[in-house]
Amino acid sequence: MSMASPGSTERQYLIGDAGKESIKRLMSTMLPQQAAKEFGKQNSLDIPAADTVYELLDLLGHARWSIHSAVLDSVVAAALKQIQGAPLPADKHFALLEQLRPCLWIPRLRHLPLSLLAGQPQLLIPFDIRDTILRTPDLYGACDLAVKRQLWLSDAMLFKAHMMPLIKQYVANPELVELSREMLSESSKTRREHPALAAITSSIDSELQLYMQTLGMARELFLDTFDTALGTLRLDLAMAMHEKNFTEVVNNDVCYTLAWSLDACVNKQTMDDTGVSDLQRFFDDVGTENAPYGDIALMMSSPYVRHLLARHILAILEEIAPNAEYSARQANLKQPKIMLAMGLSAHTLILDNDAAIPRTDNRVTRVFFPDILRSIKTAQARGRPSGASSLSSGDTRNKRLRLDQESPEMAVNGMEPTPVDQDILAASELARQVLYCFLLKRVDGMDLGMLNLWLPTLTQALPRLLELAADDELLRADSSIANPKPRPIPMSAMISAFELDAFLQSLITHAKNAGSALAAAILNSVGQELDRDSCKVSTIQAPLIRLLEQAGRLRHCGHE
């Protein structure tokens, strides 16, 4: 819709503020009825016999706006078909864009210039059009992701405003959180196909600059929250770029080969010799100087990676157990211990890339591992391999269940955890994660005796591992606080709190999967304790129930 300016043959589009002013001037130069006729004459369809057609349509009661709308729809459809066809040469592209520029201000037509921009994203958006889009929220919101990516490449803060909410939605997604708390599960396919991750990867597409900025945001958010879901995001982003064959991004991600090796191991739920060799090769290639320890540690902080490393350490201990004093496999513990320690110290390494890689508490190797080795050896001697579930096939009803609550046999043989073990478990997340994996496998092996042997030590370690005062009233079994208020866990204890949650959730899942025999045994042991304590739930001392009750009392969950 346009009209000629007074004294000029140049036609002016009647859109925006300028169009409103032109119509006002027209109405002020002549009588309103005459101005309306003049306007209709200038803006009628310029086709032969148009006046006769208009008179006929008027007689039939058809409003002219409906005819014009139908014509406009037909013209727009034809224009859009041309725009979405074969790419235009650059000169014709910009010439057509200039012709379509006025359509930006018409909601019904703005998709035409925006579709033209989206169809050839490799061509730069003219500065004036870019500024117009950025100043107009409705226009920006109507842009295709391809157009927005061009805008984000020149405006990091605009990209951050778009991406950071998507990252936070990924981190807080209930389904992904639940998946990460199952310590012995594989969920790569579910994660990679999840809409929360798809929203992030589709925003990045193949743009290396946007990919690197997204990794920076993940690191920044991790420093604020200690949320290890960001480590999973780091791993999944690298693999998503690989799956989409975005070569430039993959080739410039120094941690890509690490992600590839870890992902293969996570998918298989084990670190075989090939996986170990691939990981060792990555660390050899990356060297020690200028190594991106912050990015490596963030990836290692993923619950899936940490649980994998803890299981690998346990698998080595299981191989060592039959001949612990002379096993050559002792040296194989070094690399996974370092990697797990990096994941647990990701915050420090991201904050200071030059920080020294944290060392494992010597007591873990000198005291805790020998003690857990004795438990492993005992389990192996009973004929139930600690490294494999005996419930993967066959009926479980005839399997003998070990229910010795106080494990006198173990105590006699010096198998009871010591106060030093309790101190180590309170101080070392690495030791706890190895113990968690061991106990989960003992549940698979229907071995409640081993479970009940170690759980009291974990319960006693709760205050320190969650960084709470030992004399806190909430920790007392006879506490008068029936329903304590949720209390915040210090940021530095978030990983420990998350892992305790993951262990308890996985313990329940494994008990359910083990079938009715194990469930009945647990209920029986709980019933015995209730009878002994006159049904005072707050003073239950059965190891599993005491741990659950104490953990619930502390409200330790860092994700809530």
N, C-alpha and C positions, 0 to 999 in steps of 0.2 A: 504494500500500500504506500503510495507516494503522491506527491503533488509538486507542481512547478512553483518556484518562488516568484513573487511578483517582480516583473521586469527581467526575468531570467528564464531560459529554456532548460536549465539544469533541474532535474527532479530530485526531490528530497524525501528520504524515507520518514514516514510518520511514526517513528518509534522512539521510546525513551522520552526524556524531558524536552529535547529539541522538537520532537514530533508534537508533543502537547502544546508547546509554544506556537508552532506553525498553525495548528488548528485554531488556537485562540486568536491569532492575528487575522486569519481568514474570516472568522466570525465577526471581527470588529470592523472589517472593511466594507461590509454590505449587510443587508437585512438577513436575519437568520434563515428565512425560507429560501431566499436566493442563494445564500452561502451553502445550504444543504444541497440544492440542486447542482451547484457548481462542483461541490465535493463529489457527489455521485457521478457526475459526468466524467470527472478526471480519474475516478477510481473504479469505473465499470470495466467489464471484460472488453478488451480491445479486439473484437472479432466481428466479421461481417454480420449484419442484421441483428447486432446485439440489442439495439434499442427496441426492435420489434419483439425479440425474445423476452426482454425484460417486461414489456407491456403485457405479453401473454401470461408470464409467470405472476405478474401482479394481479391480473384478473382471476387466476386460479388460486390465489391466496398463498403463494409460496414466498417466504421471506428471502430477500436477496442474500442475507448472511448465510443461509443454508446452502444456496447454490455456490457462493464463493468458498464456503468451507469444503464442499465436495471437490471443487476444482483445486483448491489448495492441497487437499489430501492427495489427490492424484499427482500433482506437480511434485510434492514432497517425496512421495514414494519413488517417482522416477529419478529425482535428484539423489536420493539415498542409495538407490541401486547403482547409479553411476559412481558415487563416492566409495561404495564398498566393493567396487569392481577392481580391475587391475590397477596397481599403483601408478600414479601419475608421475611424469618427470617433475623434477623439483620446481622448475619455472611455472609449469601449469598448476602444480599443487598450490604454490603461494598466490598465484593469480586467482584461483578459485576461492581460496581462503579469504582473500581480500573482498571478493564479491559477497561471500557469506558472512562477513564480519557483523553486519547489522543484525543478523539472526540471533546473535548471542543474547540480545536483549528481549527476545520473544520466546517465552517458555515453550511454546508449541513448535518452535523451529530451531531452538538452540542445539538440538541433537545433530543437526546437519554439520555445522562447523566442528563440533566436538568429535563427531564420527570421522571427519576428514583428518583431524589431528591424531586420533587413535589409530587410524589405518596406516599411517606412516610415522611411527614414533621415532624413527632414526633421524627425521628432519626436525630441526630446532623450532620451538614455538616462538614466533616473533615476540619481542620484549613487551610491546604494548598490549598484545592479547594475553600474554602470561600475567602481566600486572592486573589486567581487567579481571581475569579469573581469580587471582589471589585476593583481590579486594571484594569479590562478590561470593559470599558463602554458598548461595544457591547454585551458582555456576560451578564452583569447585566440587560441590556435592554431586553434581550431574556428570562429572568427568569420569571417563573410563579409567581403569587402573593404569593402562598404558600412558595416558596423558598425565595422570597424577605422578607416575614415576619420573617423568621428565621434570615436573615441578619440584619433586623431592630432591632430585640430583643437584639442584641449585639452591635448595633451602633445607639445610639439615634439621632445623628446629621444626619445620612443617612435617618432615618425615618422622621425627621423634614423636610429635603429637599424634600421628597416626599409628605408629608401631608400638609404642610403649603400652597402650591399653590392650593391644592384641597379645603381647607377651604376658601381661598380668592375667589375662583371661586364660591363657594356656596354663600358667602356673597354678591357678586356682581351680581349674576344671575338676569337678568331683570324680569323674570317671578316670582321668589320668592319675589323680592322687591315689585312688584306691588301687589301681594297677601297680603303682610304684611301691606300695606297702606289702605286696606279696613277694617275699624274699626268694622264693624258688620258682619263679614263673617267667615265662618269655612272652613279651607282648609287643615286639617290634612292629609287626604288621598292623596291629590295632592302633598303635601310636602314630605310625606314618600316615595312616589313612584318616586320622582324626581331623574333624573340621577346624579345631583350634590350631593345629599345625598348618593345615592347608591355607588358612587365612594369612599366616605369616609368610609362607613360601610364595604364595601368589602375589603378595605385595612386593617381595624382593625380585621375583622372576630371575633373570640372568644377570642382573646388575651387580657387579662386583662391589661398587661403592656402597650400595644399599645393604649388601650382605655384611660387609665389614662394619658398617654403622650398627646393624642389628646385633652383631656379636658384642660390640662395645656397650650397647644398652643392656644386654644380658649380664655382662660383667658388672656394670654399674648397679643393676637391681640386686645382684647377688651380694654385693658389698652392703647393701641396705637391709637385706632380709635373711641372708644365710640360707635361702631356699634352694635345696639341691635339685629341684625340678628344672632349674636353669642349666644344670649340668647335662641333664637329659636333652634339653632343647638344643644345647651346643652340639651334642652328638647327632641328634636327628636332623638338624639343619645341614650338617656336613654331608650326611648320607642322602638327604633329599636332593641336594645339588648334584650329587653323583647320579641318582636315579633319573633326574631330569636331563642328564647329559649336558650340564652347563659347564663346559670345559674351562672357560676362563676363571670362573669362581673356584672350581676344584683345584686347578693348577696353582692358584695363588693362596690357597688355604694351607698353611704350613702344617696344620694338624689333621689334614685329610687322611693321610695314610694311617695315622693313629686311630682315627674314627673308623676307618675301613677294617682294621685288625680287631678292634674292640667289638664292633658290630657283629663281625663273623662269630666271635666267641660268645657274645650274648645270645645270638640266635641259636647256637648249638648248646648253650647252657654249660659249656665247659671250655677250659683252655688246654687244648691239645698241644703237641710239640710244634705243630705248624703255627698255631696262634702265638705261642711263646716266642718262637723265632722271629715272627713278623714284628712283634712288639719290641723285641730286643734290637732289631734292625732299625726301627724308627728312632729309638733313643741313641743308637750309635750314629745315625745320619744327622740328627738334629744337633748333636754335640752339646757342649756345656756353656759356651759363650753365646750370648744373645739368644738363647733358647727361650721360646715363649712359655715359660713355666706357668704364668697365670692362666693362659688358655688351656694348657695341658691339664693343670689342676682342676679347672672348671669342668672339663670333660670327665676327669676321674672322680669328681664329686657326685656324679649321677648315681642314684641308688642302684640302678641296674649294673653299673660297672663295679661299684664297691662290693655289692653282693657276689658278683662273679669272682672278684679277687679274693674275697673271704673264703668262698668255696674252694678256690684253687689252693689257697694256703692249707685249708683243711685236707684237701686231697693229698697234698704232699706229706702232711703229718700222718695221714692214714698209711701211706706207703712206707714211711719211716718207722711207724710203731712196732712192727714185728722185730726189728733189729735196730732200735733207736740209737744205741751207742756207737754203731759202726756204719750207719747209713751214709752213703755219698750224696744222698738227696738233700742233706741239711743245707748245702750251699744254694739250692734252688729256691729257698725261701726268701732270699735277699731281694730279688727284683719285685715280686708281687707285694712284699712288705713296703718297699719304697713307693710303689705306685699307689697303694692304698693310703699310705701316710700323706701323699701329695693331695689325694682327693679330700682327705679329712682336714687338710691345712689350706684348702683352696683360698679362703678369705685372705690369709697372710700373703700367699704367693700372687694373688691378683693385685693386692694393695701395693706390694713391692716385688716386682719381677726379679730383682737382684737378691731377694731374701734366700738364705740357705735352705735347701730341701730339708725338711724336718727329719730328725732321726727317731727311730722307734725306741721306746723305753727299753733299755737293756734287760730289765726284769721280765719283759714279755718273752724274750728268747731264752733267758737263763732259768726262769722259774715257772712262768705260766705254761709255756709250750711243753716242758717235761711233765707237768701235772696233767695237762689235757691229753698228752700222749699215753699216760697210764690209764686214763679213762677209755681212750680209744682201744688200747690193747685189751683191756678187760672186755669191752663190747665185742671185739673180734674173737676173743677166746670163748665167748658164749655162743658163737656160731651165727651171730647176726651182724654181718658186715656193716660198719657204721657209715660207709660211703654210698650205700645203695638202699633204696626202699625195698622192703620185703613184701610190699603190698601192691606192687605194680601188676601182679597177675595172680589168679587163683583166689580161692575162698579164704577169708581171714578168720572164719569162725573157729577153725581148729588150731590156729596159731597160739602158742603159749604166751601169756601176757605176764610181764614181770612187774609186780606191784609192791615190791618191798619199800615201804614208805621211808624207813630210816636207813636202809641199805647197810645192815650190820656187816655183811661180807666185805663191802668196800671199806668200811671204817677199820676193820681189823687189818686189812691189807694196806692201810695208809692211803686210801683213795679219797678221803674227805678233803674238799678244798680247804686251804689254810687261810689264816688272817692275811697273809701276804697276797694270796690269790684275790681275796676281797679287795685289798688295797689296789692291786693292779687293775682289776675290773672296774673299780671306781674311777681310775685315772686314765685308762686306755680304751678308746673306742675301737681301736684295731683288735684288741683282745676280746672285747665284747662281741664284735661282729663274727669272729671265728667261733666263739662259744655259741652264739645264736644259731649258726649254721649246723654245728655239731648237735645241738639239742633238737633242732627240727628233724634231723635225720634219725635221731634216736626215737622220736615220736613215730616216724615212719616205720621204725623197727619194733614198735610196740613196747618200748623199753621205758616205762615210767620210773623205774628205779633210778636210772641215770638222770632223768629229768629232775626228780625230787632231790637228787644229790646236789645239783648245781644251782637250782632256783633260789634257795635261801641266801646264797652268796650274792646273787644278783639283787635280791630284795634289799639286803643290807647295804648294797652299793648305791641304791637309788638316790639318796640325798646328794652325794658328791657328784654323781654323773649328771644330775640335773642342776648342779650348782645351787643347792638349797642348804640352809643351815641345819646342822644335825639335830639341834634341839627344837626345831620347828614343831609346833603343836600338831600340825597335820600329819607328822610322821609317826605319832604315837598310836599304838594299837588301841589304847583305851581313850583316844581323843573323844571329847564330847561334841565335836563338830560333826554332825550327821551328814550334812550336805554342804561341804565347803565351797566357797565362792571360787570361780575360776581364777587362777593366779598366773601372771605372765612368767614365762621361762626366759632367762637371759638369752640374748642373741647367740652368744658363744656356745650355748648348750642346745641350740636348735637341732643340730644333726643328731646328737645323742637322744634327744626327745623323739625325733622322727624314727630313729632306728628302734627304740624301745617299742613304739607304736607298731612298727612293721613286724617286729618279732612276735608281739602278742597277737596281732591279726593273723600272721602266718601260722602261729601255734594253733590257733583256733581252727583255721582252715585245714591244717594237716590232721588235727584230731577228728574233724568231721569226715575228711576223706578216708581216714583209717577205718571207718565203719563203726558199727554198733558196739563191738567188743571194747574198743578203747573208750568210747563215750560212757559206757556203763561202768568201766573201771574208774574213770575220773569222778563220776557221780557218786560211786560207792565210797571213794576216799573222802569226798566232801561230806557225805552223810556221816561218816565216822567222826570227822572233826566237829561237825555240828552237835552230835550227841555228846561228845566229850566236853564241849564248851557251852552246853546249855543253850544252844542256838544263838549265841552272841556273835553275830557275823563279824563285828569289828575286831574280834580277837582270834579269828581263825588262823591257825598256824600251818595248815596244809600248804606245802610250798607253792603250788600253782595258784591256788586261790588267794594266798597271802600276797603273791606278786601282783595279781590282777587287782585285788582290793587296794593295795598300797598305791599302785600306779594310777588307778582311777581316783583315789583320794587326792593325789597330787595335781590332777588335771594337767598332765604333762604335754598334751598334744600341741606341737608347735604350729600346726596348720589351722588351728581353730581360733 
